[in-house]
C-alpha cells in the first residue's frame, strides 16, 4: 500500500493557493479541470518533494475547488486520505472480514471508500489498471456516506 494524498476543499481557489503556495511554499505539480463535474483539482507537493511527486513518488495535498458555491461546515472541507493498493478486491474482503464497512464498493475494480472509526473517509485506489469487475463488488450498493 502507498500513501497517495490528502484532499481538502477550498471555497476560494486563488486564496487557498496563495496560502499553500505563496505563503507556505508548496508547489503545484498537477491540475485537472472537469467541465462536466464543475470542479478543479490542484495537486500540491512540498518544495523538496516536487520532482518526486511529479513521478508519483511522493504524497500530495489535493485541493478540490467546486465551481458552484458551497458552505463547508462540520468538517466537510476535509475530504479524504488516499492509498494505492495492490489488489483492491482482496483488501476490501480482508477489511469486511474484520468488520469494516465498505461504504463505496470497488464496483469498477478501481476505487473504493471506507471510513475510520472517527468518520475520516479513506479512498482506496487500485494500483495500475482497474481490475475486471467481479461479484460481489459489481452489484454491491453504497452504504452510508463516503
C-alpha positions in Angstrom: 0.0 0.0 0.0 1.3 3.5 -0.9 0.0 6.8 0.7 -1.1 9.0 -2.2 -2.8 12.2 -1.0 -4.9 14.1 1.4 -7.9 16.0 -0.1 -9.3 19.3 1.3 -11.9 21.5 -0.3 -11.4 25.2 -1.0 -14.2 27.8 -1.1 -11.8 30.3 -2.9 -9.2 28.6 -5.0 -7.0 31.7 -5.5 -6.9 32.5 -1.8 -6.2 28.8 -0.9 -3.4 28.6 -3.5 -1.9 31.9 -2.2 -1.8 30.4 1.3 -0.4 26.9 0.4 1.9 28.0 -2.4 2.6 31.7 -1.9 3.0 31.6 1.9 3.7 28.0 2.9 5.9 27.3 -0.2 4.1 24.2 -1.6 4.5 23.7 -5.4 1.7 22.9 -7.9 2.6 19.7 -9.7 -0.7 18.8 -11.5 -4.1 20.4 -12.2 -7.3 18.8 -13.6 -10.4 20.8 -14.6 -13.7 18.9 -15.1 -16.3 20.8 -17.1 -18.9 18.1 -16.6 -18.3 17.7 -12.9 -17.8 21.5 -12.4 -14.7 21.2 -10.3 -10.9 21.7 -10.3 -8.4 19.5 -8.7 -4.9 21.0 -7.9 -2.2 18.7 -6.5 0.5 20.3 -4.4 3.8 18.9 -3.1 6.3 20.2 -0.5 9.0 22.1 -2.4 11.7 19.4 -1.7 9.3 16.7 -2.9 8.1 18.3 -6.2 10.3 16.3 -8.6 9.5 13.0 -6.9 5.8 14.0 -6.7 5.6 14.5 -10.5 6.8 10.9 -10.9 4.2 9.6 -8.4 6.8 9.0 -5.7 5.7 11.5 -3.1 2.4 12.1 -1.3 0.4 15.2 -2.3 -2.1 17.6 -1.0 -5.2 17.6 -3.3 -7.1 20.9 -3.3 -10.7 20.4 -4.6 -12.5 23.5 -5.7 -16.2 23.1 -6.6 -17.2 25.8 -9.1 -20.6 26.2 -7.6 -20.6 27.9 -4.2 -20.9 25.6 -1.2 -20.7 26.0 2.5 -18.2 23.7 4.2 -19.3 23.3 7.7 -19.0 20.3 10.0 -15.5 19.4 8.7 -16.8 18.9 5.1 -13.8 20.9 3.9 -11.6 17.9 4.8 -12.1 15.3 2.1 -10.2 12.1 2.4 -7.0 10.2 2.7 -6.0 8.1 -0.3 -3.9 4.9 -0.6 -2.8 2.9 -3.7 -3.3 -0.8 -3.1 -2.1 -3.9 -4.9 -5.4 -5.8 -5.1 -8.5 -3.7 -4.2 -10.8 -6.7 -4.1 -8.5 -8.7 -1.8 -8.1 -5.7 0.6 -11.8 -4.9 0.7 -12.6 -8.5 1.5 -10.0 -8.5 4.3 -11.5 -5.3 5.7 -15.0 -6.7 5.5 -13.8 -9.9 7.3 -12.5 -7.6 10.1 -15.9 -5.8 10.4 -15.1 -2.7 8.3 -18.0 -1.4 6.2 -17.1 -0.8 2.5 -19.0 2.5 2.0 -18.3 2.7 -1.7 -17.5 -0.8 -3.0 -15.0 -1.2 -5.9 -17.6 -1.9 -8.5 -15.3 -0.6 -11.2 -12.2 -2.5 -10.0 -10.5 0.8 -9.4 -11.9 2.7 -6.4 -13.4 2.1 -3.0 -14.1 4.2 0.1 -14.2 3.2 3.8 -14.4 5.3 6.9 -12.3 5.3 10.1 -14.0 4.9 13.5 -13.7 8.8 13.7 -15.5 9.2 10.4 -12.5 10.1 8.2 -13.1 9.0 4.7 -10.4 6.8 3.1 -10.1 6.2 -0.6 -8.5 3.0 -1.9 -7.3 3.1 -5.5 -6.2 0.0 -7.5 -2.5 0.1 -8.5 -2.1 0.2 -12.3 -5.1 -0.6 -14.5 -8.5 -1.3 -12.9 -9.3 -4.9 -12.2 -12.1 -6.5 -14.2 -15.4 -6.1 -12.5 -16.4 -9.1 -10.4 -19.0 -10.1 -7.8 -20.0 -9.4 -5.1 -18.4 -6.0 -5.7 -20.0 -5.2 -9.1 -23.6 -5.2 -7.7 -22.9 -4.1 -4.2 -24.7 -0.9 -3.2 -23.1 2.1 -1.4 -23.5 2.1 2.4 -23.8 5.3 4.3 -21.6 8.3 3.5 -18.2 8.2 2.0 
